[in-house]
Amino acid sequence: MSIGRISFLTVFASLILFSSSLPAADAPSVELALTFKPIQKDVEIEIPEKSEYSRCKVEVEQNKNSSGWIVYGPNGQVLRRFVDTNGDNVVDQWRYFNRGLEVYRDIDANFNNKVDGSRWMNLAGTRWGIDKDEDGVIDEWKMISAEEVTRVAIAALASNNTKLFQSLLITEDEVADAGIKNPFADKIRESAQGAPQEIPAMLAKTKMITPDTVWVRFDGAMPGLIPADSIKTDKDLHVFENVMAIIDTKGKSGLIQFGELIRVGDVWRLTQVPLPIEGESMQVTEGGTLMQPVAGNASLPTNSTVGLSKEMQSLLDDLQKLDQNSPTPDKGPQAIAKYNADRVVIIEKLIAASKNEDERSQWTRQMVDGLAAAVQTVGYRDGLKQLQKIRDQVQKNSQDQDLVAYVTYRTLLADYSSQLQTTQSDKLRDVQTWWLTQLEDFIKKYPNSDDSAEAMLQLAVTQEFSGKVAESKKWYTKLVESHASSEAGTRGAGALRRMNLAGKELDLAGTSLGGGSINAKQYRGKVLLVIFWSSWCKPCTEDLPQIQELYSKYHSQGFDVLGINLDATPKLAEKYIEQHKVPWAHIHEEGGLESAPARDFGVISLPTMFLVDKSGKVVNRSATVSDLKKALPDLLK
């Protein structure tokens, strides 16, 4: 590739000595200009068909401080720009476009006729990679988002490119510069430094990652801020926890666990080798090295141990050491069981050593949370028995009814999860019946607890999915009446609003994905389909071709569509819209499934579609594609 690049540079060196009146015939041909491709393959650029070359053209570009060539496509759109930025009559930037926007740029920053930098931009992302030895592989990153880190890592693993993968790992100097304190710093360094050596064994073991594997999307909650303190870090740190990536290998989807990502300046960094979630490889803890709670901080200030007994201090130290050395997902069920058993023993001693009921309650909640998470995420069977034992003790001995409800509900959730994991498919209906009965019993026993609100929501949603609308409305109504200010209550109110939409005017507005705002009232006089969707929703993608066909057929007659996107970030939606050529407008609010539009209408499944008539009234609040085909001809008359 470097030979071809130098050849073209030579052509430019001889042609860029132009005047403003240089005839078009002196420009390089369209055929030659379009032979050049990005050094890095992970970018989509616009390439016209050869039959369209006759309608493309290359023109001279001459500015005050730069000169070069612009390649225009058959519709007048910019396809390429090749630029000399330092006036030495040799091209040093190769800019590639897609749909008129620059999406990628190769850079020769030291002007030696070799690419040493690559940038992705606009719809292609934010990456800026540096190729120090100019061998075509990125050595370090000047800028890269957390989402793109997972994308590049998957590409590196699929191609077994250890050098590219190493460019994503946090370095020893970066750990120091970030101000991370020991023992956290040592654990992060050890994990990152050992990652390259672990890759061959991981790739040999997994069946999920092959040369055909491609990245699909990033899966993670919002990043968290770890403030500067005397325990973990001298500086504020931005951290992503429990990051996953969805991959595709010849049509088969999979999940890759990345764990903890740390931001260092404009670069997000890996701290460990990614692990495919297959077999027994499941997430054990809720946080990585940095997000693990400092032992005792549930009841004590993080910068104070005043008043602690020697026994309590010793137990806190033991718990902190245990959590810092928690087993990674690949260590197997025995290591996971031992870790959780040891943790219970320490926390039980902390409960016994606590000075007051508040401290005992806080430690009990922490113990229960850890066990419940282990049961639900890794099938830790002994954990359910331990939870049931703790529940029985708390119900018998505690006067704190909030704590009793807290422990009881989490034990129920763990029991339900365990049954779902171990029950044959023909018996799942019995499990569901048991679950609904347990929820109703819990609500009767603990009607004022915070968890009662969540239990009511679970009941209402389950009944709605089962098609029992009246029963579902009953539970949504009870939820709103008794827990209106809770998060579950907000969702319940939204669900009731959605379920009672028929015949009412649709009140819906939000931020447009492209900027500005959109209000459903803008569509008065048209028949409007409102679709709540996301890029990861498979049924949404399956319905899309038919909805696009209906849009194409009836748009000129007054039919329009408004998308309500529930992706975590706008970029995911924008990429999907471009890929699938979706022509209508979209609202996107921060929060994804927890965003304002989702809460306002209590959306519980995707796609959710409202069909609105010309007067702005909802005629169907749960429309299907089949419903649209039947209703549109009459509504458009």
N, C-alpha and C positions, 0 to 999 in steps of 0.2 A: 504493500500500500504506500509505503514511503516513496518508492520509485515513481509511482503515478503522481503523487503529490508534488514531488520536485519537478517532474516534467511539466506540470501545469504552472507551477511557479515560474519556470523558465519562460513559458509562453507569455505569462503576465508581465514578466520583466521586460520583454521585448515590445509589448503592446501598450503598457501603461504610460509610456513616454508620449502622451498625446496632447493635442490642443483641443480646445472646446469645439473645434470644427471638424474633428476626426470623423470620417465617414463611417457609417454603420458597418460597411463591409470589413473594416479593420477589427471589429469585435470578434472574440472567439465564438465559435458556432454554438447553437443551442445544444447540439449533440454532445460536444465536448464539455460544456458547462454542466450538463446534467449527469455526466459520468461520475461526478464526485459525490461521495456519501460521507456522513458523519463518522469520525473515528470510533466513537462509542455507538453501539448498536441499539441501545435501549431508548429509542426516540422515534416517533412517527412523523414523517415529513411528507409533504405533498409531491407526488411524482406523476406527471402527466403520461398518458399513453403515447407511444411513439407516433401513432396516427395523428396526435394533436401537436406534434413538434412544429408543424408548418405555421401554426397560429401562435406559437411562442416567439419571444424575441429577447435579445441581449442588448442592453444599452449602456453607454458610458455614464459613470457617476463621478462628478468632480466637485468637491467641496473645498472650503478654505484649508482644512487640515487633513483631508483624506481624499482618496480617489479609488476607483475600482469599477466593477461591473454589476449591473442589476439584471437578473433573469426574470422575465415576466411570463406568466402562464397563459393559456389559451383564452381566459376570461379577463385578462389584464391584471390578475393578482400577482403579487411578488412571490417568487419561488425560492430565489437565492440572492444573496449579496456577497460578493467577494471584494474585500476591502484592504487597501494599503493604508495603515493608520499613521505611519511614521515618515512617509515621504521618501522611502528608499526604492520606490518603484517595484516592490515585491509584495505580493499579497500576504497578509499576516492574520487575517480573520476570515473564516468561512461561515457564513450565516445561513441557516436553513429555516424555511417557513412552512407553515401548515395553515391553510385557509386564510392567508394574508397576515398571519401573526408569526413573528419569529419565535421558534420553539427551541432552537439549539444553536450553539456557536462553538466552533473549534478555534483556538487561539494559539498563536505563536508569539508569546510574550517577550521572549529574548531575541526574537528576530533572526533565528538561525535556520529558517526554512523547515522546522519540525514543530508539530503540535505539542504543546506542553500544558494546555489547559482546555477544559470542556465545560460549557455552561448550558443548563437547561432553563427555560424560562416560559412565561405565560402559561398556557395550558399544559405544558410538559413538566412543570414543577419549578423547583428552586435550586437544584443542585449546582454546585460549582466545584469541579474536581481538578486537582493538580497532578500532572504526570511528570514527575521530576526527572526520570531517566528517559522520557520520551519513547517508551516502548509500546504505547497504546493501552496500557493498564493504569488506572488511577492509583496513585500512591497515597494521597491524602486529600482531605476535603476542606475547602474554604467555607463552604456553606452546604448544609443538607438537613432536611426536615426529618422528624421521627418516622413519618410515613415512608419517606424515600429510603431511609436506612433499612427498613425491613424489605423493601423492594430490591435494593442492591444486594442485600445479604442473600435473598432467595436466588438471585441470578448467580451469585458467586458460588453458592452451594450446589446449584444445579450443574454448573460448569466445572465444579471442583477447582475453583480459582482461589487458592489460599491467599495469594497476594492481595487480591481485591477485597476479600473478607477482612484481612488484617487492617485495611485502611479504615474500617468502620469501628474498630475496637478502641476503647478509651486507653490512653497511654499513661505511663507512670508519671510523666511530667504534668499531664492534664489533671490527674487525680490530685497532685500537689497544688496546682494552680487553682483548682476549684475550692481549695480550703477544706477538703474532707479530712476528718480526724481519724486517728486510730481508735479502736480496732477496725472501724468501717473501711478505712482506706486500704488497709492490708488485705482485707477480704476481697475488695473490688479488684485490686491489683492482681491478686492470685487468680481470681476467676478469669479476668481478661487475658492475662499472660498465658494461662493454660488452655484457652479456647482453641487456638490453631492446632494444638496437638490432639485435641479431642475430636476434631472434625472427621478424620479418616474413620475412626471407630464408629462414630455416629452414622456416617454415610453408608458404612458397610452393614450396619444393623438395620437401618430403616428401609422400608419398601415404599415410603411415601415420596421421597425426593429422588428424582431421576433426571437425566439430561433434558427430558421433555417437560419438566416442571416449570410453571410460570406463576408469578405473583398475581393475585387477583385484587386484594385490598387489605388495608390496615384495619386492625380491630383492637380498639383500646378506648378506655374512658378518657376524660379530660386529664391533662397533666396536673401534677400537684407541686406546690411550693414548699420546700423545706427551709424554714427561716434560719438565719445564722444564730448559733447558740454556742454554749460551752461544751456540748456533748458530741454533736455530729459534724458541724461545719462552721468555718469562719465566715462564709458568705452564703447568701441566699442561693438555693439550688432549685432548678426546675427538673422534675423527674416524672417519667411515665412509668406506671406500674402495671404488671400483668399484661404486657403487650402481646398480642397475637397477630398473625398474618394468615389470611386465607389464601390457599394455593390451589392450582388446578394441574393435574397430571393426566393428560389424555382423557379429559372429561370427568375425572374423578376428583372431587374436592377434598381438601384436607386442612388441618390447622397446625401451624407451627408456633410454638411458644418462645417468645423472645425475653420475657421477664422484664427486667428493669433497664430503662434507657435514661441517660443523663445528658442534659444540655451543657455544652461547654462553648460559650460564645455563640456563634451562629451555627454550630455543629452539634447534632445529637449523636450520642455514642452508645454502642453496645457494651455490655459489661460481662457477657457470658456467651457460650455457644448456644444457638437456638436448638430447640428440641421438638421433633415431630410429636404430636399427641396421638399416640397409637399404643395399643396394649395397655401397659401400666403407667405410661408417661403422662401424668396429669399434674396440674398445679396443686401444690400442697398448702402454701401459706398465702395470705392475702397481700403481702408486700415483699419487696426484695430486700437487699441489705439495708438500704437507707430508710425505707418506709416501715420497717419493723418498729413497733413501739419500744421505747427505752423502758426497761423493766421498772415498774413503779410509777410511771408517769400518768397512769389512770387516776391516781389519787394524790400525787405529789408534784410540785413544780419541777421541771426538768433540770433546773440549776440549783436544786436544794435537796439535801438529805438531812436537814436539821431534825432532831428528835427521833431518828431511826434507832432502833435497838440493834445490837450487833447481830442478833439472829435474823432480823428483817433485812439488814444490809447484806448479810451473807446469802440469803435466799434470793434477793434481787440480783445479786451478782451471778448466782447460779442460773437464774432464768435468762438473764441477758446473754450469757455465754451459750446457753442451749439454743436460744433463738438465732443467734448469729451463726451457729453451725447447723441450722436446720437442714435436713436431707434434701438434695435436689430430686426432681421427679424421677430420674433414672435409677435411683438407688434401690427401688423395689419396695414391696409392701412391708417387709420385716423392719427395714430402717424407719419407714413412716410410722409403723405401729410403736416402735420403741421411743421415737421422738415424742409422739403424742402422749404415751403413757408416762414418760419422764416429766413431761410438762404438767400433766395433771397432778403428779405427786408434789412438785414444787409449789404449784398454785394452791393446793390444799393446805400446805404448810403456811403459805402466806395468808390464807384466809384465817387459819387458826391463830396466827401471830398478829392479825390486824387489831387496831385499838378500838374501833367503833363499827357500827352497823353499815355505815356508808362505805367504808373501805372493804368490808367483807362482801358487800353487794357488788362493788366494782370488780373485785377479783373473781367473783363467781361468774359474772357476765363475761369477763374475758376468757375464762376457762370454757364456758359453754359455747362461746362464739368459735373458738379454735376447734373444739370437737365437732360441732355441727358442720363447719366448713370441711373438715377432713372426711366426714361421712358422705357429704353431698358431692365432693369433687373427686375423691379417690376411692370411695367405697370402703372406708375404714370401718370394718364391721364391729370391732370391739368398741368403737366410739359410741355407737348407739346404746350399747349396754351401759357404758359409763354415763351417758346423758340421762338414761332412764333412772339410774341410781341417784344421780344428782337431783333430778326432778323430784323423786320420791322424798329425798331428804329435805329439800327446800319446801315442798308442800307440807311436810310434817312439822318442820321446826321454825320456818321464817314467818314473821309478822308483816313482812313487806310484800303486799299483794302485787305491786308492780314487778318485783323480782320474781315472784311465783309465776306470774303470767309470762314474763320474759323467757324464763327457763322452760316452761311448759310448751310454749309455742315453738321454740327452736327445736325442742325434742320431737314435736309433731312433724315439723318440716323435715328433720333428718330421717324419721321413721318412714314418712311418705316417699322420700327420695330413695331410701334403701329398698323399699318394696318395689318401686318402679324399676330399679336396677336388677332385681332378682326374680321378678314374676314373669311367667310365660305370657305371651301376648293374648291368649284366650282367657286369661284370668284378670286382665287389666281393668275390665269393667267393675269387677268386685273391689279392686283397690281404689278406684275412683269413688265408688259408693261409700266405702269406709272413710275416705278422705273428707267427703262432704259432711258426713255424720260427725266426724271429729271436729270439723270447723264450727258446726252449729253448736256442739256441746261446749266448745271453748268460748264462744261468744256469750252463751248463757252464763257461764261461770265467771267470766272476766269482762263484762260489758263495757267497762270504762277504761280498760287498758289501751295503750297505744297499739298493741298488736291485734286488738279486737277489730280496729279499723282495717288492717291489712287482711285479716281473716274474712271480713265482710266483702272486701273487694275480690278476694279469691273466689268466694262463693258466687258473687254476681257474674264475674267473668266466665267461670265454668258453666253456669247455667245459660249464659248468652251463647257460648260456643255450642252448647247442646240444643239450641233452638228453643229453649224454654223462656220466652221473652217476658211473660208475666212474672215468673219467679225471679228472673234476673232483675227486672225493674224494682221488685219488692226489696231486694237486698241493696241495690244502688240507693234506693230512697232511704232505707234505714241507715246506711252509711253516711249519707249527707246530713240526715237529721241528728245523728249522734256524734259525728266526727267531722263536722264541716270544715274546720280549719286545718285538718291534717292533709298530707300529700295524697293519701288514699281518698280522702273526702273530696279533694279537688278533682281527681280523676273520676270519681263517682258522679259528681255534678256534671262533668263534661259528657260522660256516657249517657246520662239521662237526657241531656240536651240533644245529643246525637239521635237517641232512640225516639225522641219526640219531634223530630224535624219535619216529618211529612206534613205538607200543607202550610208550612211557615216560611217566611222570608229568610234566606241564608245570610247571616251576619258573619262575614269572614274577611279578614284583611291581614296583611303582613308584608314583610320585606321581600322585594323581588330578588331572585337569584342574580340578576344582572345589574342590580342597583335600583334605588327608588322604592316605591311601594305599590302594592296591588290591592284593590278592593273588589270583592265579588260583585258589588253594585255596578262596577264599570261594564259588566257584561249584560246589563238589562237590555231587553230587546232581542237577546240571543238565547238559544238553548245551551246550557253550560253543563259540562261534566267536570266535577271536582274529584281529583284522584290523590289520595294520600299514598305515597310510594317511597321506595328507597332503592339504591343500586344493588343491594344484596338480596332483595326480595325476588325470589325465583318466580312466583306466580305473577308478579308485576311484569317481569320480562316476557313471560309466556303470553300474557294478555296484550302486550304492547303492539304487535303487528296488526291485530284485528282493530284495535282502537285507532291506530294510524290510518288504516284503510277507511274506517268510518269518518275520520277527520277529513281525509282527502275527498271522500265522496260528498260529504254534507257541509263542509266548511263554507263554501260559497253560498249555501242556503241559510246560513245563520247559526251553524253549530260550532262551538268552541270548547276548548279544554283548558283547565287550570290545574297544574300539578302542585301538590303540597309535599315538598321533599323532606324526608325525615332522616337523611344521612347525618353522620356526626360532623362532617365538614362540607363546605360548598364545593371543594375540589372534587370530591367523589361524585357529586351530582353532575358537575360540569363535564367531567370526563365521560360519564355514562351518556349524557345528553348528546355529546358530540359523536360518540361511538355509534349510538343508535339513531342518530339524526332525528331527534324529537323536536318538533317545530313549535310547540306551544309554550306559553309562559309558566314560570314556576315561582312559588313562594318558598323561601328557606329561612327558618329562624334557628338560632343557636340552641343546642340541646338535643337534637335528634329525636329519639322516641320520647324524651322528656321535654321537648320544646313546647312553646305556648300553643301552637295549633293542635298538637297531639293531646295535650292536657284539656284544652277547651272543648274537645269533642270526645274525650275519653277513648281514643283510638286504641284498640287492642289487637288488631291484625291488619296485615297489608296484603293486597291493596284494599283500601276502603274507599268506596266511590259514592258520591252524591250526584243525582241528576236533577237539574234545576230548570224550570220552564222559563219562558220569555219574560214573565212578570217578576222573576226572581224568587219564586216559591219552590221548595223542594218537593219533587214528585216521587222520588225514590231515594231513601237514605242508605240503602245497602245494595246498590245496583251491580249487576254482573254484565259481562259483554253480551250475553244472550238477551238480557233486559233491554240493553241499548238498541240492539238490532230491531227489536219489536216496537220500542217506544218512539224512536227518533222520527220516523216518517210522519206520525200523527202530530208530534210536538212541533214540528217545523212547518206545518200547514199554515 
